[in-house]
Structures are given as structure tokens and as C-alpha cells.
Amino acid sequence: MLIAVIVALAVGTYAFRVSGVLLRDRLDLPTWARQLLPVAAAALLAALAATAALTEGAAFAGWARPTGVLVGVVLAWRRAPFVLVVVAAAGTTALLRLLGVP
């Protein structure tokens, strides 16, 4: 049963992606909608990141995780190497949790 579900999801994902390529010429979006699509994608990604950073289940994740994310964002904004961004964010979160910050 699990294999059937995985195959069904794979086929659905592939069909969804192919439909965009096949219908691109048939679908005529207004200029304002075409300009809004990249902004909408960035907004959805930001909302997903904020939800993952601030919540755990249905509750607030505590202050350690958002602080670690903030450290990572600041380092990425300052163009630090990726490994440093990840290690600093994880280290900040771990250190705060070790100190008892939820």
C-alpha cells in the first residue's frame, strides 16, 4: 500500500509540473499577474520559513530557535560562508537550550 501511495504522489507531482510546461502558451495572464508571480513565490517561501522558525506543532517554539534563525539570517545577509551560517545558527540554538532557554 505504501508503494502505491508513493507512486501516486510521484505521478501527481510529475503531472502537475508537466502541465505548467504544456499549458504555458495557452494560458494568457495579465501583465500585473505575471509581475506578481515572483513576488508571490518569495512571500510564500518567507511565510514557510517563518512558520518553521517560530512554531513547533501548534505552539510557539520558544526563544532558542528564532534566535538561532536570526543569527543565521544576519550571517547570510553579511555573506558569510554557508557552513559558518549553519554552524552558527545551530550552535546558537544549542547553546541557548543548554542554558535552559526554551
Contacts in CASP RR format, 6 or more apart in sequence:
PFRMAT RR
TARGET T0000
AUTHOR 0000-0000-0000
METHOD contacts of the structure
MODEL  1
MLIAVIVALAVGTYAFRVSGVLLRDRLDLPTWARQLLPVAAAALLAALAA
TAALTEGAAFAGWARPTGVLVGVVLAWRRAPFVLVVVAAAGTTALLRLLG
VP
29 37 0 8 1.000
49 69 0 8 1.000
53 61 0 8 1.000
53 65 0 8 1.000
53 66 0 8 1.000
53 69 0 8 1.000
54 60 0 8 1.000
54 61 0 8 1.000
54 65 0 8 1.000
54 66 0 8 1.000
55 61 0 8 1.000
56 62 0 8 1.000
56 65 0 8 1.000
62 101 0 8 1.000
62 102 0 8 1.000
63 96 0 8 1.000
63 101 0 8 1.000
63 102 0 8 1.000
64 92 0 8 1.000
64 93 0 8 1.000
64 96 0 8 1.000
64 97 0 8 1.000
64 101 0 8 1.000
64 102 0 8 1.000
65 93 0 8 1.000
67 92 0 8 1.000
67 93 0 8 1.000
67 96 0 8 1.000
67 101 0 8 1.000
68 88 0 8 1.000
68 89 0 8 1.000
68 90 0 8 1.000
68 91 0 8 1.000
68 92 0 8 1.000
68 93 0 8 1.000
68 96 0 8 1.000
69 89 0 8 1.000
71 88 0 8 1.000
71 89 0 8 1.000
71 92 0 8 1.000
72 85 0 8 1.000
72 86 0 8 1.000
72 88 0 8 1.000
72 89 0 8 1.000
72 92 0 8 1.000
75 84 0 8 1.000
75 85 0 8 1.000
75 88 0 8 1.000
75 89 0 8 1.000
76 85 0 8 1.000
80 88 0 8 1.000
END
